[in-house]
Structure formats: C-alpha cells, structure tokens
C-alpha cells in the first residue's frame, strides 16, 4: 500500500497540475514584476489606501519570504512580502490589492471567509490525525478487516475536513481577486492595460489553490476507493 500505483494514477494528475501552477505563478509574477505601473505607488501604498478608503483599521506590515503575503484577520494586519511591499510593479500592486481584498471580505462579513476561519483549528487537528489513522487502519485491515475499516473510515472523516477547507478556500481566493481588480480599476491605481496584467498574475495565483483543492479531492477519492476495493476482495 505504500507504493500503490493506484495512488499515482488518481492523485498524479493533481500533483502535475500543482507543479504546473507553481511554475505558472512564478513566471507570471516574474514577468509583471518588471513592469512598473503608471500610478507609481508601491504595493504597501496601494494596500494602505484601499483599507483607508474603505475606513478599515487595518495595519500594513512587511514580512519576510517570497509570495508569503497574507491578511491576518485576528490581528487585523496585512502582511506583505518585501517584493510586494516595496515594489511598484503590476505584480506587487496586484498581490497587495488581493490581500486588501481579504481585509475587505473580513470587514464586510463575507461568509466563506468566516467559515474558513472557523475551520482552521478543526482542520489542523483533522489533518494531523488523518494520515496516522489511515496508515494504521489499512494495516489492521489486512488482519482484522472490520476493525481496520472502522479506523480507515475515521481517518477518511478526518481527511474530509481538510478537503472541505481546501474547497472553501476557493471562493475566498477568487472573491479577493475580484475585489482587488474592482478596487484597482475604480480607484485608478492602474491603467486598463495594466489591469489585464494584474488579472493574469492573480489568475495564476488562484490556480495554485485550484490545484491544491483538486489534489485533496482526488486523495479522498483514492482513500474511498482503496477502502472499498479491499472490502470487495475479502
Ligand atoms: Zn488570498
């Protein structure tokens, strides 16, 4: 079961998609990080203005790392990576506006973001327990099928929490990008031509979340098949 060809057959395409998405986002970000916007603002300035214009008490801070940008709802802080924080490029401004989009979601009580936040603690417990339960369950199954199946199903239930989390992440990410594009266009931070570049960068970034969700769903499918296949063999 540790080197199961069925696993690679089912989950393989999603793993390939993940790699493609990673390359795609790096390329898109790299390409548009060389193009300075006509507005000439840094990512930090754009994020600051977006949250200020919306009347939000959100701080904008610099954080280390590449594409480590995120909005922290608990402390109401928008953390931007150095390249995004200081950059005046289409990529920097696009990512900064996307993160500001999460701050807007938070302020407006956007439901999928609330569900996602509520799922964070449950998901971390679930994904920590899922793999040990599945491993142990499949091993027990070879000796005691009925007991093994119970443990496997418990593992599958835990893993399902992670899948739900990945799926809820999708509307949250797409909506943040939608808000970013709208706010950049309405508040005149970028030109119409530059906005097309922003869309390309944000679409590429969204693909990494789609790939992660696809991988999670396919992994779940694999576990379900695997549990069912073993039962039929008995
Ligand atoms: Zn995001």
py3Dmol code that shows the C-alpha trace and the ligand (Angstrom):
import py3Dmol

protein = """\
ATOM      1  CA  UNK A   1       0.000   0.000   0.000  1.00  0.00           C
ATOM      2  CA  UNK A   2       2.949   2.373   0.464  1.00  0.00           C
ATOM      3  CA  UNK A   3       3.882   2.316  -3.224  1.00  0.00           C
ATOM      4  CA  UNK A   4       0.439   1.874  -4.665  1.00  0.00           C
ATOM      5  CA  UNK A   5       0.255   2.522  -8.433  1.00  0.00           C
ATOM      6  CA  UNK A   6      -3.454   3.360  -7.993  1.00  0.00           C
ATOM      7  CA  UNK A   7      -2.414   6.332  -5.841  1.00  0.00           C
ATOM      8  CA  UNK A   8      -0.253   7.830  -8.574  1.00  0.00           C
ATOM      9  CA  UNK A   9      -2.884   7.068 -11.185  1.00  0.00           C
ATOM     10  CA  UNK A  10      -5.555   9.009  -9.267  1.00  0.00           C
ATOM     11  CA  UNK A  11      -3.574  11.711  -7.455  1.00  0.00           C
ATOM     12  CA  UNK A  12      -0.809  12.022 -10.075  1.00  0.00           C
ATOM     13  CA  UNK A  13      -2.653  14.433 -12.396  1.00  0.00           C
ATOM     14  CA  UNK A  14      -3.310  16.805  -9.476  1.00  0.00           C
ATOM     15  CA  UNK A  15       0.358  16.674  -8.463  1.00  0.00           C
ATOM     16  CA  UNK A  16       1.348  17.548 -12.033  1.00  0.00           C
ATOM     17  CA  UNK A  17      -1.212  20.374 -12.004  1.00  0.00           C
ATOM     18  CA  UNK A  18       0.300  21.673  -8.730  1.00  0.00           C
ATOM     19  CA  UNK A  19       3.773  21.793 -10.248  1.00  0.00           C
ATOM     20  CA  UNK A  20       2.456  23.481 -13.407  1.00  0.00           C
ATOM     21  CA  UNK A  21       0.574  26.038 -11.277  1.00  0.00           C
ATOM     22  CA  UNK A  22       3.709  26.794  -9.228  1.00  0.00           C
ATOM     23  CA  UNK A  23       5.750  27.381 -12.380  1.00  0.00           C
ATOM     24  CA  UNK A  24       2.926  29.426 -13.916  1.00  0.00           C
ATOM     25  CA  UNK A  25       2.568  31.737 -10.891  1.00  0.00           C
ATOM     26  CA  UNK A  26       6.344  32.274 -10.649  1.00  0.00           C
ATOM     27  CA  UNK A  27       6.522  33.120 -14.348  1.00  0.00           C
ATOM     28  CA  UNK A  28       3.513  35.454 -14.327  1.00  0.00           C
ATOM     29  CA  UNK A  29       4.724  37.184 -11.169  1.00  0.00           C
ATOM     30  CA  UNK A  30       8.259  37.472 -12.584  1.00  0.00           C
ATOM     31  CA  UNK A  31       7.089  38.841 -15.902  1.00  0.00           C
ATOM     32  CA  UNK A  32       4.844  41.531 -14.426  1.00  0.00           C
ATOM     33  CA  UNK A  33       7.237  42.421 -11.618  1.00  0.00           C
ATOM     34  CA  UNK A  34       9.369  44.030 -14.328  1.00  0.00           C
ATOM     35  CA  UNK A  35       6.536  46.334 -15.413  1.00  0.00           C
ATOM     36  CA  UNK A  36       6.087  49.466 -13.278  1.00  0.00           C
ATOM     37  CA  UNK A  37       2.536  50.814 -13.066  1.00  0.00           C
ATOM     38  CA  UNK A  38       1.698  54.296 -14.332  1.00  0.00           C
ATOM     39  CA  UNK A  39       0.329  55.155 -10.861  1.00  0.00           C
ATOM     40  CA  UNK A  40       3.821  54.613  -9.445  1.00  0.00           C
ATOM     41  CA  UNK A  41       2.629  53.516  -5.982  1.00  0.00           C
ATOM     42  CA  UNK A  42       4.230  50.661  -4.043  1.00  0.00           C
ATOM     43  CA  UNK A  43       2.222  47.600  -3.041  1.00  0.00           C
ATOM     44  CA  UNK A  44       2.224  48.854   0.554  1.00  0.00           C
ATOM     45  CA  UNK A  45       0.871  52.260  -0.511  1.00  0.00           C
ATOM     46  CA  UNK A  46      -1.885  50.694  -2.593  1.00  0.00           C
ATOM     47  CA  UNK A  47      -2.907  48.325   0.246  1.00  0.00           C
ATOM     48  CA  UNK A  48      -2.814  51.215   2.732  1.00  0.00           C
ATOM     49  CA  UNK A  49      -5.030  53.402   0.547  1.00  0.00           C
ATOM     50  CA  UNK A  50      -7.504  50.620  -0.190  1.00  0.00           C
ATOM     51  CA  UNK A  51      -8.053  49.832   3.503  1.00  0.00           C
ATOM     52  CA  UNK A  52      -8.093  53.552   4.409  1.00  0.00           C
ATOM     53  CA  UNK A  53     -10.613  54.423   1.687  1.00  0.00           C
ATOM     54  CA  UNK A  54     -12.804  51.589   2.988  1.00  0.00           C
ATOM     55  CA  UNK A  55     -12.484  53.001   6.507  1.00  0.00           C
ATOM     56  CA  UNK A  56     -10.827  49.879   7.931  1.00  0.00           C
ATOM     57  CA  UNK A  57      -8.448  49.957  10.890  1.00  0.00           C
ATOM     58  CA  UNK A  58      -6.022  47.573   9.241  1.00  0.00           C
ATOM     59  CA  UNK A  59      -2.227  47.878   9.529  1.00  0.00           C
ATOM     60  CA  UNK A  60       0.075  47.086   6.610  1.00  0.00           C
ATOM     61  CA  UNK A  61       3.361  45.423   7.560  1.00  0.00           C
ATOM     62  CA  UNK A  62       6.360  43.916   5.834  1.00  0.00           C
ATOM     63  CA  UNK A  63       7.009  40.166   6.242  1.00  0.00           C
ATOM     64  CA  UNK A  64       9.927  38.005   5.035  1.00  0.00           C
ATOM     65  CA  UNK A  65       9.720  35.413   2.249  1.00  0.00           C
ATOM     66  CA  UNK A  66       8.630  35.121  -1.373  1.00  0.00           C
ATOM     67  CA  UNK A  67       4.865  35.364  -2.010  1.00  0.00           C
ATOM     68  CA  UNK A  68       4.325  34.984   1.746  1.00  0.00           C
ATOM     69  CA  UNK A  69       1.714  37.746   1.586  1.00  0.00           C
ATOM     70  CA  UNK A  70      -1.395  37.270   3.704  1.00  0.00           C
ATOM     71  CA  UNK A  71      -4.074  39.013   5.720  1.00  0.00           C
ATOM     72  CA  UNK A  72      -4.360  38.061   9.386  1.00  0.00           C
ATOM     73  CA  UNK A  73      -7.993  38.577  10.468  1.00  0.00           C
ATOM     74  CA  UNK A  74      -7.258  38.087  14.174  1.00  0.00           C
ATOM     75  CA  UNK A  75      -4.755  40.936  14.489  1.00  0.00           C
ATOM     76  CA  UNK A  76      -6.196  42.881  11.521  1.00  0.00           C
ATOM     77  CA  UNK A  77      -2.766  43.102   9.934  1.00  0.00           C
ATOM     78  CA  UNK A  78      -1.992  42.864   6.246  1.00  0.00           C
ATOM     79  CA  UNK A  79       1.478  41.383   5.805  1.00  0.00           C
ATOM     80  CA  UNK A  80       3.245  41.877   2.502  1.00  0.00           C
ATOM     81  CA  UNK A  81       6.476  40.232   1.333  1.00  0.00           C
ATOM     82  CA  UNK A  82       9.397  42.628   0.626  1.00  0.00           C
ATOM     83  CA  UNK A  83       8.942  42.449  -3.149  1.00  0.00           C
ATOM     84  CA  UNK A  84       5.248  43.291  -2.890  1.00  0.00           C
ATOM     85  CA  UNK A  85       5.645  45.825  -0.070  1.00  0.00           C
ATOM     86  CA  UNK A  86       8.286  47.946  -1.808  1.00  0.00           C
ATOM     87  CA  UNK A  87       7.574  47.038  -5.422  1.00  0.00           C
ATOM     88  CA  UNK A  88       5.871  49.443  -7.841  1.00  0.00           C
ATOM     89  CA  UNK A  89       5.161  46.764 -10.414  1.00  0.00           C
ATOM     90  CA  UNK A  90       1.922  45.285 -11.735  1.00  0.00           C
ATOM     91  CA  UNK A  91       2.685  42.112  -9.731  1.00  0.00           C
ATOM     92  CA  UNK A  92       3.317  43.981  -6.462  1.00  0.00           C
ATOM     93  CA  UNK A  93       0.253  46.165  -6.772  1.00  0.00           C
ATOM     94  CA  UNK A  94      -1.924  43.197  -7.826  1.00  0.00           C
ATOM     95  CA  UNK A  95      -0.906  40.984  -4.903  1.00  0.00           C
ATOM     96  CA  UNK A  96      -1.198  43.893  -2.446  1.00  0.00           C
ATOM     97  CA  UNK A  97      -4.724  44.655  -3.689  1.00  0.00           C
ATOM     98  CA  UNK A  98      -5.643  40.948  -3.432  1.00  0.00           C
ATOM     99  CA  UNK A  99      -4.566  40.888   0.233  1.00  0.00           C
ATOM    100  CA  UNK A 100      -6.500  44.112   0.809  1.00  0.00           C
ATOM    101  CA  UNK A 101      -9.413  42.206  -0.776  1.00  0.00           C
ATOM    102  CA  UNK A 102      -9.225  39.736   2.131  1.00  0.00           C
ATOM    103  CA  UNK A 103      -9.342  42.651   4.594  1.00  0.00           C
ATOM    104  CA  UNK A 104     -12.457  43.932   2.774  1.00  0.00           C
ATOM    105  CA  UNK A 105     -14.031  40.450   2.968  1.00  0.00           C
ATOM    106  CA  UNK A 106     -13.358  40.406   6.704  1.00  0.00           C
ATOM    107  CA  UNK A 107     -14.840  43.867   7.254  1.00  0.00           C
ATOM    108  CA  UNK A 108     -17.942  43.099   5.166  1.00  0.00           C
ATOM    109  CA  UNK A 109     -18.552  39.767   6.938  1.00  0.00           C
ATOM    110  CA  UNK A 110     -18.060  37.724   3.760  1.00  0.00           C
ATOM    111  CA  UNK A 111     -19.397  34.298   4.793  1.00  0.00           C
ATOM    112  CA  UNK A 112     -16.938  31.884   3.128  1.00  0.00           C
ATOM    113  CA  UNK A 113     -14.073  33.725   4.883  1.00  0.00           C
ATOM    114  CA  UNK A 114     -15.845  33.282   8.227  1.00  0.00           C
ATOM    115  CA  UNK A 115     -16.369  29.573   7.542  1.00  0.00           C
ATOM    116  CA  UNK A 116     -12.754  29.233   6.516  1.00  0.00           C
ATOM    117  CA  UNK A 117     -11.510  30.922   9.716  1.00  0.00           C
ATOM    118  CA  UNK A 118     -13.809  28.738  11.832  1.00  0.00           C
ATOM    119  CA  UNK A 119     -12.430  25.614  10.127  1.00  0.00           C
ATOM    120  CA  UNK A 120      -8.743  26.421  10.766  1.00  0.00           C
ATOM    121  CA  UNK A 121      -8.444  24.769  14.236  1.00  0.00           C
ATOM    122  CA  UNK A 122     -10.660  21.779  13.303  1.00  0.00           C
ATOM    123  CA  UNK A 123      -8.749  21.236  10.063  1.00  0.00           C
ATOM    124  CA  UNK A 124      -5.345  21.250  11.718  1.00  0.00           C
ATOM    125  CA  UNK A 125      -6.458  18.563  14.203  1.00  0.00           C
ATOM    126  CA  UNK A 126      -8.149  16.603  11.399  1.00  0.00           C
ATOM    127  CA  UNK A 127      -5.190  16.615   9.029  1.00  0.00           C
ATOM    128  CA  UNK A 128      -2.783  15.672  11.846  1.00  0.00           C
ATOM    129  CA  UNK A 129      -4.917  12.647  12.747  1.00  0.00           C
ATOM    130  CA  UNK A 130      -5.943  11.601   9.224  1.00  0.00           C
ATOM    131  CA  UNK A 131      -2.663  10.100   7.972  1.00  0.00           C
ATOM    132  CA  UNK A 132      -1.798   8.053  11.107  1.00  0.00           C
ATOM    133  CA  UNK A 133      -5.376   6.720  11.257  1.00  0.00           C
ATOM    134  CA  UNK A 134      -5.353   5.770   7.569  1.00  0.00           C
ATOM    135  CA  UNK A 135      -1.924   4.109   7.763  1.00  0.00           C
ATOM    136  CA  UNK A 136      -2.797   2.148  10.903  1.00  0.00           C
ATOM    137  CA  UNK A 137      -6.299   1.374   9.615  1.00  0.00           C
ATOM    138  CA  UNK A 138      -5.077  -0.112   6.328  1.00  0.00           C
ATOM    139  CA  UNK A 139      -2.510  -2.230   8.201  1.00  0.00           C
ATOM    140  CA  UNK A 140      -5.112  -3.521  10.709  1.00  0.00           C
ATOM    141  CA  UNK A 141      -7.453  -4.216   7.790  1.00  0.00           C
ATOM    142  CA  UNK A 142      -5.111  -6.923   6.460  1.00  0.00           C
ATOM    143  CA  UNK A 143      -5.561  -8.819   9.750  1.00  0.00           C
ATOM    144  CA  UNK A 144      -8.905  -7.667  11.146  1.00  0.00           C
ATOM    145  CA  UNK A 145     -10.967  -6.237   8.254  1.00  0.00           C
ATOM    146  CA  UNK A 146     -13.954  -4.996  10.299  1.00  0.00           C
ATOM    147  CA  UNK A 147     -11.857  -3.132  12.881  1.00  0.00           C
ATOM    148  CA  UNK A 148      -9.449  -1.890  10.213  1.00  0.00           C
ATOM    149  CA  UNK A 149     -12.347  -0.466   8.213  1.00  0.00           C
ATOM    150  CA  UNK A 150     -13.597   1.489  11.239  1.00  0.00           C
ATOM    151  CA  UNK A 151     -10.168   3.060  11.730  1.00  0.00           C
ATOM    152  CA  UNK A 152      -9.872   3.809   7.985  1.00  0.00           C
ATOM    153  CA  UNK A 153     -13.312   5.450   7.945  1.00  0.00           C
ATOM    154  CA  UNK A 154     -12.333   7.561  10.959  1.00  0.00           C
ATOM    155  CA  UNK A 155      -9.212   8.612   9.023  1.00  0.00           C
ATOM    156  CA  UNK A 156     -11.298   9.403   5.950  1.00  0.00           C
ATOM    157  CA  UNK A 157     -13.667  11.526   8.070  1.00  0.00           C
ATOM    158  CA  UNK A 158     -10.665  13.490   9.429  1.00  0.00           C
ATOM    159  CA  UNK A 159      -9.228  13.894   5.944  1.00  0.00           C
ATOM    160  CA  UNK A 160     -12.603  15.163   4.679  1.00  0.00           C
ATOM    161  CA  UNK A 161     -12.233  18.181   6.968  1.00  0.00           C
ATOM    162  CA  UNK A 162      -9.063  19.165   5.114  1.00  0.00           C
ATOM    163  CA  UNK A 163     -10.863  18.703   1.796  1.00  0.00           C
ATOM    164  CA  UNK A 164     -13.743  20.942   2.892  1.00  0.00           C
ATOM    165  CA  UNK A 165     -11.194  23.547   3.986  1.00  0.00           C
ATOM    166  CA  UNK A 166      -9.447  23.478   0.596  1.00  0.00           C
ATOM    167  CA  UNK A 167     -12.800  23.811  -1.203  1.00  0.00           C
ATOM    168  CA  UNK A 168     -13.949  26.770   0.922  1.00  0.00           C
ATOM    169  CA  UNK A 169     -10.605  28.440   0.211  1.00  0.00           C
ATOM    170  CA  UNK A 170     -11.527  28.639  -3.494  1.00  0.00           C
ATOM    171  CA  UNK A 171     -14.422  31.150  -3.320  1.00  0.00           C
ATOM    172  CA  UNK A 172     -12.442  33.143  -0.720  1.00  0.00           C
ATOM    173  CA  UNK A 173      -9.453  33.466  -3.070  1.00  0.00           C
ATOM    174  CA  UNK A 174     -11.443  34.150  -6.235  1.00  0.00           C
ATOM    175  CA  UNK A 175     -13.544  36.763  -4.445  1.00  0.00           C
ATOM    176  CA  UNK A 176     -10.456  38.531  -3.040  1.00  0.00           C
ATOM    177  CA  UNK A 177      -9.027  38.770  -6.554  1.00  0.00           C
ATOM    178  CA  UNK A 178     -12.352  40.067  -7.867  1.00  0.00           C
ATOM    179  CA  UNK A 179     -12.349  42.777  -5.188  1.00  0.00           C
ATOM    180  CA  UNK A 180      -8.713  43.591  -6.000  1.00  0.00           C
ATOM    181  CA  UNK A 181      -9.436  44.090  -9.700  1.00  0.00           C
ATOM    182  CA  UNK A 182     -12.519  46.218  -8.945  1.00  0.00           C
ATOM    183  CA  UNK A 183     -10.747  48.426  -6.441  1.00  0.00           C
ATOM    184  CA  UNK A 184      -7.674  48.920  -8.657  1.00  0.00           C
ATOM    185  CA  UNK A 185      -9.901  49.910 -11.575  1.00  0.00           C
ATOM    186  CA  UNK A 186     -12.297  52.128  -9.590  1.00  0.00           C
ATOM    187  CA  UNK A 187      -9.655  53.965  -7.588  1.00  0.00           C
ATOM    188  CA  UNK A 188      -7.408  54.453 -10.613  1.00  0.00           C
ATOM    189  CA  UNK A 189      -4.264  52.823  -9.212  1.00  0.00           C
ATOM    190  CA  UNK A 190      -3.562  51.132 -12.563  1.00  0.00           C
ATOM    191  CA  UNK A 191      -4.464  51.720 -16.210  1.00  0.00           C
ATOM    192  CA  UNK A 192      -6.820  49.453 -18.174  1.00  0.00           C
ATOM    193  CA  UNK A 193      -3.841  47.780 -19.893  1.00  0.00           C
ATOM    194  CA  UNK A 194      -2.061  47.239 -16.575  1.00  0.00           C
ATOM    195  CA  UNK A 195      -5.250  45.767 -15.130  1.00  0.00           C
ATOM    196  CA  UNK A 196      -5.017  42.944 -17.677  1.00  0.00           C
ATOM    197  CA  UNK A 197      -1.562  42.116 -16.271  1.00  0.00           C
ATOM    198  CA  UNK A 198      -2.950  42.161 -12.734  1.00  0.00           C
ATOM    199  CA  UNK A 199      -5.646  39.690 -13.798  1.00  0.00           C
ATOM    200  CA  UNK A 200      -3.028  37.353 -15.274  1.00  0.00           C
ATOM    201  CA  UNK A 201      -0.930  37.377 -12.082  1.00  0.00           C
ATOM    202  CA  UNK A 202      -3.966  36.803  -9.848  1.00  0.00           C
ATOM    203  CA  UNK A 203      -5.384  34.060 -12.107  1.00  0.00           C
ATOM    204  CA  UNK A 204      -2.054  32.237 -11.955  1.00  0.00           C
ATOM    205  CA  UNK A 205      -2.037  32.567  -8.159  1.00  0.00           C
ATOM    206  CA  UNK A 206      -5.614  31.231  -7.971  1.00  0.00           C
ATOM    207  CA  UNK A 207      -4.554  28.173  -9.977  1.00  0.00           C
ATOM    208  CA  UNK A 208      -2.288  27.056  -7.117  1.00  0.00           C
ATOM    209  CA  UNK A 209      -5.382  26.914  -4.878  1.00  0.00           C
ATOM    210  CA  UNK A 210      -7.367  25.040  -7.535  1.00  0.00           C
ATOM    211  CA  UNK A 211      -4.532  22.509  -7.834  1.00  0.00           C
ATOM    212  CA  UNK A 212      -4.354  22.059  -4.050  1.00  0.00           C
ATOM    213  CA  UNK A 213      -8.125  21.526  -3.864  1.00  0.00           C
ATOM    214  CA  UNK A 214      -8.043  19.049  -6.769  1.00  0.00           C
ATOM    215  CA  UNK A 215      -5.227  17.110  -5.067  1.00  0.00           C
ATOM    216  CA  UNK A 216      -7.203  16.957  -1.809  1.00  0.00           C
ATOM    217  CA  UNK A 217     -10.400  15.760  -3.534  1.00  0.00           C
ATOM    218  CA  UNK A 218      -8.529  13.107  -5.525  1.00  0.00           C
ATOM    219  CA  UNK A 219      -6.701  11.898  -2.425  1.00  0.00           C
ATOM    220  CA  UNK A 220     -10.046  11.498  -0.694  1.00  0.00           C
ATOM    221  CA  UNK A 221     -11.330   9.586  -3.727  1.00  0.00           C
ATOM    222  CA  UNK A 222      -8.277   7.327  -3.535  1.00  0.00           C
ATOM    223  CA  UNK A 223      -8.876   6.537   0.145  1.00  0.00           C
ATOM    224  CA  UNK A 224     -12.554   5.793  -0.537  1.00  0.00           C
ATOM    225  CA  UNK A 225     -11.687   3.509  -3.459  1.00  0.00           C
ATOM    226  CA  UNK A 226      -8.942   1.840  -1.503  1.00  0.00           C
ATOM    227  CA  UNK A 227     -11.232   1.122   1.438  1.00  0.00           C
ATOM    228  CA  UNK A 228     -13.971  -0.159  -0.907  1.00  0.00           C
ATOM    229  CA  UNK A 229     -11.623  -2.252  -3.056  1.00  0.00           C
ATOM    230  CA  UNK A 230     -10.220  -4.035  -0.021  1.00  0.00           C
ATOM    231  CA  UNK A 231     -13.697  -4.815   1.257  1.00  0.00           C
ATOM    232  CA  UNK A 232     -14.695  -6.360  -2.069  1.00  0.00           C
ATOM    233  CA  UNK A 233     -11.580  -8.580  -2.024  1.00  0.00           C
ATOM    234  CA  UNK A 234     -12.487 -10.113   1.323  1.00  0.00           C
TER     235      UNK A 234
END
"""
ligand_1 = """\
1
ZN
Zn -5.597 35.257 -0.963
"""
view = py3Dmol.view(width=600, height=400)
view.addModel(protein, "pdb")
view.setStyle({"model": 0}, {"cartoon": {"style": "trace"}})
view.addModel(ligand_1, "xyz")
view.setStyle({"model": 1}, {"stick": {}})
view.zoomTo()
view.show()
